[in-house]
Each structure stands twice: as structure tokens, then as C-alpha cells.
Amino acid sequence: MSVPLASTEKAWHEAYPPPRCQNPASISATELLHALQKGGKPGMDFILVDLRRNDHEGGTIKGSLNLPAHSLYQSLPALYNLCLAAGVKQVIWWCGSSKGRGTRAAGWFDDLIQDRNGTESLRSLVLEGGITGWANAGPAYVAYMVDYDADFWQKPKESRQKA
């Protein structure tokens, strides 16, 4: 369970500039599922990034990277360069709900894309509903997860939030 910060403690993300892009583009779970079902290859056609610190706790989407949001900011330029070199067209970000870390990371990466001449061939997208939405969307979605733990997703949200 998350422990509220004392009033003098800063949130981890306050060490970095807020993203200029406050409403990054998104992709629905259904759109991503269709891309995977049509043979889309994570790591080649798109990069999937799980931002949770607990190393894919409860499971994650097959082919995703675990890049915890708390240490992501400095790695964004390297990820950008890797995407361009590999011809990757999309980076899809999520956290538990994609309302905090997922949106922030997608915004930061979109800012970087714009700062580097607005490379239109590369897009930063946040997964709507995050991994929680994906894991609870049904068997077709769960089939694209690795290390899926049904018991984890049945716990109340408060007992799943450790990071």
C-alpha cells in the first residue's frame, strides 16, 4: 500500500521538469490487441514499456520492457535514438492505470520527439486504462500477458499498490 508523503517530502517526479505535453496521444487496449493479433511485433513495430517498479508484478504484456518511471527521465534520449535506428514507429507506455506515470512518461517522450524536430515517424502513446485495464479486459487480452497472476488482479487496488 502506498504511504502518503509527509508535507515536506517531494514526489519523485518533481526532480524533473513537468512534461509540456499534458495530454499525450493514447491507444486503446482494443487497438493494441488488434495490432498484436495481426502480427505486430513488440521491439520491432512498437516498443511496449511497463513503468511500474515492481518488475511486472501480476504479469505484463508479452514483449514489454520494464523501465521504472522513477529512473526513466535520463534514459529517454537513448530510447529515442534506439527507436530511430531500429525504425520503431511507436512507444506505448503504461503504469497501473496510465493516469500518472504512464501519462507523464508519454508526455516527456513526446516533448523529446518535438524537441528533436518533431519526428513524425515516431509516436509516443499512453495505453488507456493501463495494465489494470488490460488484465481485466478478458481472456483475449490475458492471452498476450506473461507471468499473469489472476489472484493479483483480484486483490483490491489498495493492496496492489506498493510502488
Secondary structure, DSSP 4 states (H G I P E B T S, - for coil): -PPPPPTTSPPGGGGSPPPS-SS--EE-HHHHHHHHHTT--BTTTEEEEE--SSTTTT-EETT-EE--GGGTGGGHHHHHHHHHHHT--EEEEE-SSSSSHHHHHHHHHHHHHHHTT--TT-EEEEETTHHHHHHTS-HHHHTTEES--HHHHHS-HHHH---
